[in-house]
Amino acid sequence: MTPDHPKSRRSFSDFLLHLHPRTIPEENLRLTLSWGLGGMAVMLVCLLFLTGILLLLTYQPSTGSAYASIVTLTREVRFGLWIRNIHHWSANLLVVIAMLHLLRIVLTGAFGQGRRLNWIIGLFLLFLLLSANFTGYLLPWDQLAYWAVTICTSMLGYIPVGGLWLQELFRGGAEIGPATLSNFCVLHVAFIPATLFVLLLWHFWLVRRAGGLVQVEHDNPDDVPVQRVPTVPNLIVREAAVGLVLVAFILILAIVWDAPLMEQANPGMSPNPAKAPWYFLGFQELLLHLHPVFASFLWPLLGVAALLWVPFWQDSALPTGVWFGSNSGRRLVIWTATVGALTTLAIILADNLLLQSNAAVAVDTLVTRGLLPTALLIALLVGFYFLLVKGLKYTRAEAVMAGIVLVLVALAVCTIIGVWFRGAEMHLVWL
């Protein structure tokens, strides 16, 4: 063993090279290619694992002692409140980072041939992250958690055929109680983390097998030599810098902003309004405007099916490594996001006025609140696609990008309204 190459350093480098190629194109070091979103997500997962283990040292998963154990943790255990805050904000920020990462994949064409399986695994990872947040939401056993989970599990009952069975399966019975807390605790601390760990390793390996981050494709690659640099230290140092900045941000946020904790859960007293967790408030907003079967089952199912299918649609991915595909694609995204946000807001306001009128009862049917809006949505998306491709001469990939952006912006507007503009009885209010 020589001073220049100690075995410990070489072993650590070898471990890192299991996650990355030995060399990478120098172009991939550019921060604006990915903004480090994938690495941020991994860092947040690590924080959640570490703080979750510390929280389990005091947490007692029973309806009689769960809330008291959280109170003890935050008031009597040294740094207990800080650890809980770190865990809470890491989990919430992870949802945001994961959604931005998905959007980045779409906007840089990173889901095409050679990366299709990783796209599907990424969608499963997103589902697991949402499930981890949701199952952990109930564990404090306070009013906020109890009624949020009550609303979300009630939505399962609207799923045709097996909805009630799924509802009782997750609840452990007809109502939320000790069995529900036990089920959610096991899912949160055992099943979901184990599955997440396996899929993350698979996800990393597929990224490495594909050659790392997506690269710009040239018409004559032989005329444009690719300058490659060692992964260690060039990429690793940059990833470490992004990760440390993120950790510092979370630690400071956890000092100045406490995780919410309301009174102990009381099944006989519902808060007004009773809201789902913020990452499901977009779907709760849909429940106010659509038939429950369509809002809680059919529309989410159509969205998931479209995301799973889109990478297999020929020429649906943008040219790799170029944000928005081109300058015209960038302008298209800006216009789509703006028009989508304004249109969604206008529809919500118009429907809110309709619901307040005497005609509300007449229009509240399976056809007018389910089949008709669904048909209009499909017609809108199909017409939007043909307008872009046939009328405005955009490529299929640009049209797909615009369609995904349109749906995500509409869901974001519904979420924002649900978080800040729904008051008592879920009526629209001004801040």
RODO-2510 file (C-alpha; in nm, 4 decimals, decimal comma):
residues 431
     n   res          X          Y          Z
     1     m     0,0000     0,0000     0,0000
     2     t     0,1465     0,3360    -0,1047
     3     p     0,0570     0,6772     0,0397
     4     d    -0,0843     0,7867    -0,2969
     5     h    -0,3242     0,4936    -0,3308
     6     p    -0,4459     0,3723     0,0086
     7     k    -0,6769     0,0732    -0,0023
     8     s    -0,9529     0,2556     0,1811
     9     r    -0,9639     0,5332    -0,0775
    10     r    -0,9532     0,2846    -0,3648
    11     s    -1,2338     0,0789    -0,2109
    12     f    -1,4505     0,3881    -0,1768
    13     s    -1,3785     0,4867    -0,5367
    14     d    -1,4631     0,1355    -0,6563
    15     f    -1,7963     0,1571    -0,4735
    16     l    -1,8765     0,4890    -0,6413
    17     l    -1,7868     0,3434    -0,9792
    18     h    -2,0530     0,0765    -0,9295
    19     l    -2,3020     0,3641    -0,9502
    20     h    -2,1251     0,5620    -1,2250
    21     p    -1,9158     0,4816    -1,5337
    22     r    -1,5403     0,5144    -1,4831
    23     t    -1,5329     0,8103    -1,7216
    24     i    -1,8068     1,0424    -1,8390
    25     p    -1,8406     1,3004    -2,1192
    26     e    -1,7195     1,6381    -1,9982
    27     e    -2,0488     1,7866    -2,1162
    28     n    -2,2299     1,5858    -1,8471
    29     l    -2,0595     1,7920    -1,5754
    30     r    -2,2757     2,0893    -1,6700
    31     l    -2,5118     2,1555    -1,3772
    32     t    -2,7900     2,2859    -1,6020
    33     l    -2,8144     1,9506    -1,7781
    34     s    -2,9891     1,7902    -1,4805
    35     w    -2,9678     2,0457    -1,1948
    36     g    -2,8595     1,7535    -0,9780
    37     l    -3,2218     1,6530    -0,9135
    38     g    -3,1534     1,2790    -0,9109
    39     g    -2,8677     1,3218    -0,6636
    40     m    -3,0847     1,5488    -0,4468
    41     a    -3,3510     1,2788    -0,4327
    42     v    -3,0947     1,0201    -0,3219
    43     m    -2,9595     1,2548    -0,0533
    44     l    -3,3110     1,3139     0,0804
    45     v    -3,3771     0,9384     0,0900
    46     c    -3,0595     0,8936     0,2939
    47     l    -3,1683     1,1677     0,5346
    48     l    -3,5067     1,0002     0,5712
    49     f    -3,3468     0,6631     0,6470
    50     l    -3,1174     0,8102     0,9135
    51     t    -3,3768     1,0303     1,0843
    52     g    -3,6391     0,7569     1,0569
    53     i    -3,4178     0,5172     1,2526
    54     l    -3,3673     0,7813     1,5231
    55     l    -3,7411     0,8489     1,5439
    56     l    -3,8145     0,4799     1,5905
    57     l    -3,6094     0,4843     1,9111
    58     t    -3,8912     0,6717     2,0858
    59     y    -4,1994     0,6143     1,8684
    60     q    -4,4639     0,3684     1,9969
    61     p    -4,6956     0,2415     1,7203
    62     s    -5,0238     0,2109     1,9082
    63     t    -5,3262     0,4375     1,9178
    64     g    -5,2944     0,4759     2,2914
    65     s    -4,9322     0,5891     2,2969
    66     a    -4,8341     0,7100     1,9459
    67     y    -4,9348     1,0719     2,0033
    68     a    -4,7831     1,0812     2,3512
    69     s    -4,4555     0,9422     2,2195
    70     i    -4,4380     1,2207     1,9596
    71     v    -4,5074     1,4825     2,2274
    72     t    -4,2356     1,3305     2,4466
    73     l    -3,9953     1,3273     2,1534
    74     t    -4,0508     1,6930     2,0673
    75     r    -4,0560     1,8277     2,4248
    76     e    -3,8273     1,6100     2,6324
    77     v    -3,5785     1,4349     2,4030
    78     r    -3,2740     1,6446     2,3223
    79     f    -3,2810     1,7423     1,9514
    80     g    -3,5981     1,5328     1,9140
    81     l    -3,8005     1,8162     1,7612
    82     w    -3,5169     1,8966     1,5211
    83     i    -3,4884     1,5333     1,4070
    84     r    -3,8639     1,5156     1,3471
    85     n    -3,8542     1,8417     1,1546
    86     i    -3,5689     1,7144     0,9361
    87     h    -3,7641     1,3966     0,8618
    88     h    -4,0843     1,5864     0,7857
    89     w    -3,9355     1,8473     0,5529
    90     s    -3,7094     1,5956     0,3787
    91     a    -4,0146     1,3834     0,2975
    92     n    -4,2140     1,6774     0,1627
    93     l    -3,9244     1,8188    -0,0357
    94     l    -3,8568     1,4726    -0,1798
    95     v    -4,2005     1,4739    -0,3455
    96     v    -4,1243     1,8110    -0,5057
    97     i    -3,7768     1,7035    -0,6194
    98     a    -3,9099     1,3750    -0,7612
    99     m    -4,1767     1,5569    -0,9633
   100     l    -3,9185     1,8055    -1,0937
   101     h    -3,6906     1,5132    -1,1813
   102     l    -3,9724     1,3502    -1,3806
   103     l    -4,0337     1,6799    -1,5594
   104     r    -3,6622     1,7134    -1,6343
   105     i    -3,6624     1,3667    -1,7907
   106     v    -3,9477     1,4731    -2,0188
   107     l    -3,7960     1,8097    -2,1123
   108     t    -3,4548     1,6616    -2,2020
   109     g    -3,5802     1,3542    -2,3908
   110     a    -3,4359     1,1073    -2,1386
   111     f    -3,7075     0,8419    -2,1638
   112     g    -3,6587     0,7191    -2,5202
   113     q    -3,5056     0,4029    -2,6580
   114     g    -3,2516     0,2493    -2,4211
   115     r    -3,4078     0,4182    -2,1175
   116     r    -3,7670     0,2977    -2,1345
   117     l    -3,7365     0,0449    -1,8540
   118     n    -3,5754     0,3048    -1,6317
   119     w    -3,8660     0,5408    -1,6990
   120     i    -4,1086     0,2731    -1,5782
   121     i    -3,8962     0,1998    -1,2713
   122     g    -3,8847     0,5735    -1,2033
   123     l    -4,2645     0,5880    -1,2069
   124     f    -4,2769     0,3017    -0,9551
   125     l    -4,0247     0,4902    -0,7404
   126     l    -4,2462     0,7987    -0,7506
   127     f    -4,5412     0,5849    -0,6406
   128     l    -4,3343     0,4445    -0,3522
   129     l    -4,2275     0,7928    -0,2425
   130     l    -4,5899     0,9082    -0,2327
   131     s    -4,6847     0,5904    -0,0463
   132     a    -4,4049     0,6454     0,2058
   133     n    -4,5241     1,0014     0,2694
   134     f    -4,8852     0,8910     0,2987
   135     t    -4,8228     0,6003     0,5373
   136     g    -4,5956     0,8150     0,7520
   137     y    -4,8602     1,0875     0,7648
   138     l    -5,0792     0,8803     1,0000
   139     l    -4,8090     0,7797     1,2486
   140     p    -4,8287     1,0895     1,4775
   141     w    -5,1981     1,0021     1,5323
   142     d    -5,3113     1,3637     1,5569
   143     q    -5,6218     1,5283     1,4134
   144     l    -5,4432     1,6437     1,0981
   145     a    -5,3152     1,2939     1,0189
   146     y    -5,6266     1,1027     1,1192
   147     w    -5,8699     1,2974     0,9052
   148     a    -5,6347     1,3327     0,6101
   149     v    -5,5946     0,9557     0,5963
   150     t    -5,9700     0,9151     0,6472
   151     i    -6,0341     1,1232     0,3345
   152     c    -5,7737     0,9445     0,1215
   153     t    -5,8797     0,5932     0,2197
   154     s    -6,2429     0,6901     0,1628
   155     m    -6,1491     0,7658    -0,1978
   156     l    -6,0527     0,3990    -0,2396
   157     g    -6,4159     0,3048    -0,1836
   158     y    -6,5114     0,4641    -0,5159
   159     i    -6,2957     0,2222    -0,7164
   160     p    -6,5296    -0,0126    -0,9048
   161     v    -6,5551    -0,3791    -0,7995
   162     g    -6,2670    -0,3988    -0,5482
   163     g    -6,2757    -0,0526    -0,3941
   164     l    -6,4390    -0,1413    -0,0639
   165     w    -6,2114    -0,4444    -0,0275
   166     l    -5,9028    -0,2252    -0,0798
   167     q    -6,0358     0,0280     0,1680
   168     e    -6,0810    -0,2345     0,4387
   169     l    -5,7450    -0,3912     0,3544
   170     f    -5,5539    -0,0688     0,4170
   171     r    -5,7642     0,0322     0,7139
   172     g    -5,7556    -0,3141     0,8660
   173     g    -6,1315    -0,2932     0,9067
   174     a    -6,4284    -0,0729     0,8330
   175     e    -6,2916     0,2249     1,0280
   176     i    -5,9512     0,3756     1,0933
   177     g    -5,8174     0,2433     1,4225
   178     p    -5,5367     0,0412     1,5827
   179     a    -5,5173    -0,2008     1,2885
   180     t    -5,4785     0,0910     1,0461
   181     l    -5,1916     0,2378     1,2454
   182     s    -5,0208    -0,1032     1,2600
   183     n    -5,0631    -0,1555     0,8846
   184     f    -4,9292     0,1881     0,7988
   185     c    -4,6370     0,1545     1,0389
   186     v    -4,5269    -0,1777     0,8871
   187     l    -4,5581    -0,0401     0,5353
   188     h    -4,3721     0,2779     0,6272
   189     v    -4,0772     0,1313     0,8164
   190     a    -4,0329    -0,2074     0,6473
   191     f    -4,2001    -0,2878     0,3171
   192     i    -4,1705     0,0476     0,1389
   193     p    -3,8048     0,1175     0,2396
   194     a    -3,6959    -0,2332     0,1365
   195     t    -3,8705    -0,2085    -0,2008
   196     l    -3,7395     0,1455    -0,2482
   197     f    -3,3818     0,0326    -0,1818
   198     v    -3,4004    -0,2457    -0,4420
   199     l    -3,5582    -0,0258    -0,7097
   200     l    -3,3118     0,2577    -0,6453
   201     l    -3,0158     0,0261    -0,7032
   202     w    -3,1804    -0,1026    -1,0210
   203     h    -3,2482     0,2562    -1,1282
   204     f    -2,8824     0,3559    -1,0755
   205     w    -2,7543     0,0512    -1,2592
   206     l    -2,9753     0,1216    -1,5609
   207     v    -2,8538     0,4830    -1,5698
   208     r    -2,4953     0,3597    -1,5689
   209     r    -2,5653     0,0973    -1,8368
   210     a    -2,7149     0,3707    -2,0559
   211     g    -2,3938     0,5710    -2,0235
   212     g    -2,4966     0,8133    -1,7515
   213     l    -2,6894     1,1324    -1,8211
   214     v    -2,8341     1,1841    -2,1661
   215     q    -2,5970     1,3428    -2,4154
   216     v    -2,6553     1,5699    -2,7109
   217     e    -2,6882     1,3663    -3,0294
   218     h    -2,4933     1,4943    -3,3306
   219     d    -2,5725     1,4227    -3,6947
   220     n    -2,2111     1,3220    -3,7587
   221     p    -2,0743     1,1987    -3,4242
   222     d    -1,7358     1,1152    -3,5805
   223     d    -1,6841     1,4847    -3,6596
   224     v    -1,7484     1,5866    -3,2976
   225     p    -1,5052     1,4076    -3,0654
   226     v    -1,6368     1,3468    -2,7144
   227     q    -1,4032     1,4675    -2,4436
   228     r    -1,4242     1,2259    -2,1494
   229     v    -1,3018     1,2922    -1,7952
   230     p    -1,2640     1,0626    -1,4897
   231     t    -1,5763     1,0308    -1,2767
   232     v    -1,3642     1,0583    -0,9629
   233     p    -1,3162     1,3369    -0,8649
   234     n    -1,4841     1,5463    -1,1374
   235     l    -1,8443     1,4272    -1,1054
   236     i    -1,8293     1,3084    -0,7447
   237     v    -1,7106     1,6465    -0,6155
   238     r    -1,9973     1,8226    -0,7925
   239     e    -2,2525     1,5734    -0,6622
   240     a    -2,1150     1,6109    -0,3096
   241     a    -2,1375     1,9899    -0,3316
   242     v    -2,5013     1,9806    -0,4414
   243     g    -2,5842     1,7241    -0,1724
   244     l    -2,4172     1,9202     0,1071
   245     v    -2,5927     2,2432     0,0077
   246     l    -2,9249     2,0577     0,0143
   247     v    -2,8523     1,9063     0,3562
   248     a    -2,7574     2,2499     0,4914
   249     f    -3,0852     2,3916     0,3584
   250     i    -3,2883     2,1134     0,5245
   251     l    -3,1057     2,1522     0,8581
   252     i    -3,1709     2,5270     0,8645
   253     l    -3,5334     2,4839     0,7537
   254     a    -3,5837     2,2302     1,0345
   255     i    -3,4588     2,4872     1,2856
   256     v    -3,6926     2,7701     1,1842
   257     w    -4,0066     2,5763     1,0799
   258     d    -4,1588     2,3036     1,2954
   259     a    -4,3479     2,0070     1,1532
   260     p    -4,7227     2,0394     1,2242
   261     l    -4,8766     1,8562     1,5177
   262     m    -5,2402     1,9122     1,6133
   263     e    -5,4423     1,7675     1,8987
   264     q    -5,4607     1,3921     1,9475
   265     a    -5,6820     1,2139     1,6942
   266     n    -6,0517     1,2324     1,7787
   267     p    -6,2766     1,0206     1,5515
   268     g    -6,5811     1,2098     1,6779
   269     m    -6,4647     1,5602     1,5884
   270     s    -6,3693     1,6382     1,2296
   271     p    -6,1738     1,9580     1,1583
   272     n    -6,3267     2,2022     0,9113
   273     p    -6,2040     2,1762     0,6457
   274     a    -6,0707     1,8209     0,6495
   275     k    -5,8034     1,8017     0,3818
   276     a    -5,5879     1,5302     0,2305
   277     p    -5,2059     1,5665     0,2431
   278     w    -5,0971     1,8460     0,0094
   279     y    -4,9608     1,6074    -0,2554
   280     f    -5,3098     1,4541    -0,2885
   281     l    -5,5032     1,7810    -0,2689
   282     g    -5,5120     1,8063    -0,6481
   283     f    -5,7204     1,4889    -0,6572
   284     q    -5,9360     1,6107    -0,3690
   285     e    -5,9993     1,9244    -0,5746
   286     l    -6,1120     1,7024    -0,8622
   287     l    -6,3621     1,5380    -0,6254
   288     l    -6,5348     1,8744    -0,5911
   289     h    -6,5946     1,8942    -0,9662
   290     l    -6,6213     1,5351    -1,0898
   291     h    -6,8106     1,2185    -1,0049
   292     p    -6,6049     1,0327    -0,7387
   293     v    -6,5457     0,7278    -0,9610
   294     f    -6,3846     0,9474    -1,2259
   295     a    -6,1945     1,1768    -0,9876
   296     s    -6,0462     0,9074    -0,7651
   297     f    -6,0080     0,6214    -1,0118
   298     l    -6,0616     0,6709    -1,3840
   299     w    -5,8691     0,9967    -1,4399
   300     p    -5,5664     0,8871    -1,2310
   301     l    -5,5749     0,5499    -1,4085
   302     l    -5,5756     0,7158    -1,7509
   303     g    -5,2851     0,9386    -1,6451
   304     v    -5,0739     0,6495    -1,5196
   305     a    -5,1515     0,4414    -1,8295
   306     a    -5,0465     0,7304    -2,0554
   307     l    -4,7169     0,7758    -1,8684
   308     l    -4,6398     0,4033    -1,8915
   309     w    -4,7224     0,3932    -2,2631
   310     v    -4,5645     0,7148    -2,3896
   311     p    -4,1981     0,5940    -2,4109
   312     f    -4,3093     0,3116    -2,6430
   313     w    -4,4777     0,5527    -2,8841
   314     q    -4,2324     0,5989    -3,1708
   315     d    -4,0574     0,9386    -3,1822
   316     s    -4,2286     1,0558    -2,8627
   317     a    -3,9032     1,1619    -2,6912
   318     l    -3,7238     1,4880    -2,7636
   319     p    -3,3661     1,4983    -2,8977
   320     t    -3,1599     1,3913    -2,5984
   321     g    -2,9640     1,6315    -2,3839
   322     v    -3,1268     1,9507    -2,5168
   323     w    -3,3763     2,1262    -2,2925
   324     f    -3,7172     2,1550    -2,4647
   325     g    -3,5637     2,0097    -2,7820
   326     s    -3,5221     2,3543    -2,9394
   327     n    -3,6013     2,7220    -2,8898
   328     s    -3,9426     2,6692    -3,0467
   329     g    -4,0040     2,3894    -2,7962
   330     r    -3,9143     2,6255    -2,5131
   331     r    -4,1676     2,8830    -2,6363
   332     l    -4,4276     2,6075    -2,6723
   333     v    -4,3806     2,4985    -2,3103
   334     i    -4,4103     2,8564    -2,1822
   335     w    -4,7316     2,9164    -2,3768
   336     t    -4,8746     2,5761    -2,2816
   337     a    -4,8028     2,6279    -1,9122
   338     t    -4,9521     2,9776    -1,9145
   339     v    -5,2667     2,8858    -2,1075
   340     g    -5,3073     2,5629    -1,9080
   341     a    -5,2881     2,7436    -1,5732
   342     l    -5,5333     3,0158    -1,6752
   343     t    -5,7756     2,7675    -1,8331
   344     t    -5,7725     2,5404    -1,5281
   345     l    -5,8361     2,8362    -1,2995
   346     a    -6,1210     2,9590    -1,5204
   347     i    -6,2870     2,6156    -1,5260
   348     i    -6,2667     2,5840    -1,1466
   349     l    -6,4162     2,9303    -1,0925
   350     a    -6,6922     2,8715    -1,3479
   351     d    -6,7819     2,5339    -1,1990
   352     n    -6,7803     2,6844    -0,8509
   353     l    -7,0423     2,9379    -0,9638
   354     l    -7,2467     2,6573    -1,1184
   355     l    -7,2376     2,4558    -0,7961
   356     q    -7,3716     2,7573    -0,6054
   357     s    -7,6676     2,7951    -0,8403
   358     n    -8,0027     2,6204    -0,8235
   359     a    -7,9081     2,4115    -1,1276
   360     a    -7,6330     2,2306    -0,9342
   361     v    -7,8547     1,9342    -0,8403
   362     a    -7,9657     1,8827    -1,1984
   363     v    -7,6119     1,8591    -1,3330
   364     d    -7,4679     1,6396    -1,0574
   365     t    -7,4963     1,3029    -1,2327
   366     l    -7,2669     1,0294    -1,3567
   367     v    -7,3040     1,1574    -1,7118
   368     t    -7,2611     1,5303    -1,6571
   369     r    -6,9962     1,4954    -1,3857
   370     g    -6,8187     1,1929    -1,5271
   371     l    -6,8658     1,0785    -1,8833
   372     l    -6,9085     1,4236    -2,0364
   373     p    -6,6016     1,5881    -1,8741
   374     t    -6,3925     1,2798    -1,9556
   375     a    -6,4987     1,2871    -2,3198
   376     l    -6,4259     1,6608    -2,3346
   377     l    -6,0821     1,6102    -2,1767
   378     i    -5,9874     1,3379    -2,4243
   379     a    -6,1173     1,5472    -2,7146
   380     l    -5,9207     1,8474    -2,5858
   381     l    -5,5940     1,6538    -2,5610
   382     v    -5,6400     1,4857    -2,9007
   383     g    -5,7339     1,8174    -3,0622
   384     f    -5,4384     1,9864    -2,8933
   385     y    -5,2059     1,7197    -3,0326
   386     f    -5,3319     1,7492    -3,3901
   387     l    -5,3283     2,1287    -3,3702
   388     l    -4,9606     2,1224    -3,2775
   389     v    -4,8526     1,8485    -3,5199
   390     k    -5,0753     1,9104    -3,8227
   391     g    -5,1536     2,2767    -3,7859
   392     l    -4,8453     2,4333    -3,6289
   393     k    -4,5958     2,1732    -3,7604
   394     y    -4,4426     2,0793    -3,4267
   395     t    -4,2882     1,7350    -3,3960
   396     r    -4,4624     1,4501    -3,2182
   397     a    -4,2073     1,4697    -2,9374
   398     e    -4,2763     1,8408    -2,8850
   399     a    -4,6511     1,7740    -2,8803
   400     v    -4,6059     1,4954    -2,6225
   401     m    -4,3897     1,7257    -2,4115
   402     a    -4,6544     1,9990    -2,4277
   403     g    -4,9306     1,7525    -2,3355
   404     i    -4,7462     1,6285    -2,0263
   405     v    -4,6681     1,9861    -1,9213
   406     l    -5,0338     2,0816    -1,9686
   407     v    -5,1560     1,8010    -1,7406
   408     l    -4,8912     1,8647    -1,4733
   409     v    -4,9651     2,2382    -1,4693
   410     a    -5,3384     2,1714    -1,4349
   411     l    -5,2712     1,9340    -1,1437
   412     a    -5,0393     2,1927    -0,9847
   413     v    -5,3109     2,4615    -1,0073
   414     c    -5,5625     2,2251    -0,8447
   415     t    -5,3101     2,1540    -0,5671
   416     i    -5,2392     2,5230    -0,5045
   417     i    -5,6113     2,5993    -0,4829
   418     g    -5,6629     2,3072    -0,2456
   419     v    -5,3780     2,4154    -0,0171
   420     w    -5,4375     2,7907     0,0064
   421     f    -5,7798     2,8734    -0,1320
   422     r    -6,0155     2,6165     0,0202
   423     g    -6,1640     2,7112     0,3542
   424     a    -6,4505     2,5870     0,5703
   425     e    -6,6731     2,3347     0,3949
   426     m    -6,4113     2,3429     0,1148
   427     h    -6,5504     2,6727    -0,0142
   428     l    -6,3248     2,8992    -0,2163
   429     v    -6,1726     3,1744    -0,0048
   430     w    -5,9220     3,4538    -0,0551
   431     l    -5,6027     3,4623     0,1478
***
